[in-house]
């Protein structure tokens, strides 16, 4: 299991989801656990420039969880969760 951090923005989103949509909240945590326990994080898809240092994973059909993997520290940092139409236009 590698180290991980959750950015404040994502923490607020998760807090809201825990009250409003418990199922989606559980799905996100299951995916986070999968990412931090997997042997090779590099197989997750990188985003295109200018977000090329970030990786993404789909949750349900139309939502995306964005994270960054620091290979030197073996650390994963989770940044944001949003609908796929909105997530790619955001600035991190």
SVG drawing of the C-alpha trace seen along z (x, -y; Angstrom):
<svg xmlns="http://www.w3.org/2000/svg" viewBox="-29 -27 41 32">
<polyline fill="none" stroke="black" stroke-width="0.4" points="0.0,0.0 1.5,-3.3 1.0,-6.7 -1.8,-8.9 -3.2,-12.4 -6.6,-13.9 -6.6,-17.6 -9.0,-19.9 -11.2,-20.4 -11.8,-16.7 -12.2,-16.3 -15.1,-18.8 -16.7,-16.9 -16.5,-13.6 -18.0,-15.1 -21.0,-16.3 -21.4,-13.0 -21.3,-11.1 -24.5,-12.9 -26.2,-13.1 -25.2,-10.1 -23.8,-7.3 -23.5,-4.8 -21.3,-7.1 -19.2,-7.9 -18.6,-4.2 -17.7,-3.6 -15.1,-6.4 -13.5,-5.1 -13.4,-1.6 -11.6,-3.0 -9.2,-5.0 -8.3,-1.8 -7.8,0.0 -5.4,-2.7 -3.3,-2.8 -3.1,1.0 -2.4,1.8 1.1,2.9 1.4,0.7 -0.3,-2.7 1.2,-3.6 -1.5,-1.7 -4.1,-4.3 -4.6,-6.7 -2.8,-10.1 -4.6,-13.2 -3.7,-15.3 -1.6,-18.5 -1.7,-20.8 -2.9,-18.2 -0.4,-15.5 1.0,-14.9 -2.4,-13.9 -4.1,-10.5 -7.7,-9.6 -10.1,-6.8 -13.8,-6.6 -16.3,-6.2 -19.8,-5.0 -20.2,-5.9 -19.9,-9.6 -17.7,-10.7 -13.9,-11.0 -11.5,-10.9 -8.3,-12.8 -5.0,-12.0 -1.3,-12.3 1.3,-9.6 4.8,-10.6 7.0,-7.7 10.0,-9.0 8.1,-9.1 5.7,-6.3 2.8,-8.6 -0.6,-9.2 -2.4,-12.5 -6.1,-12.7 -7.2,-16.1 -10.8,-16.2 -14.0,-14.4 -16.5,-15.7 -18.6,-15.0 -16.4,-14.2 -17.8,-17.2 -16.6,-19.6 -13.4,-17.9 -11.3,-18.4 -11.8,-22.2 -10.7,-22.8 -7.3,-24.2 -5.5,-22.3"/>
</svg>
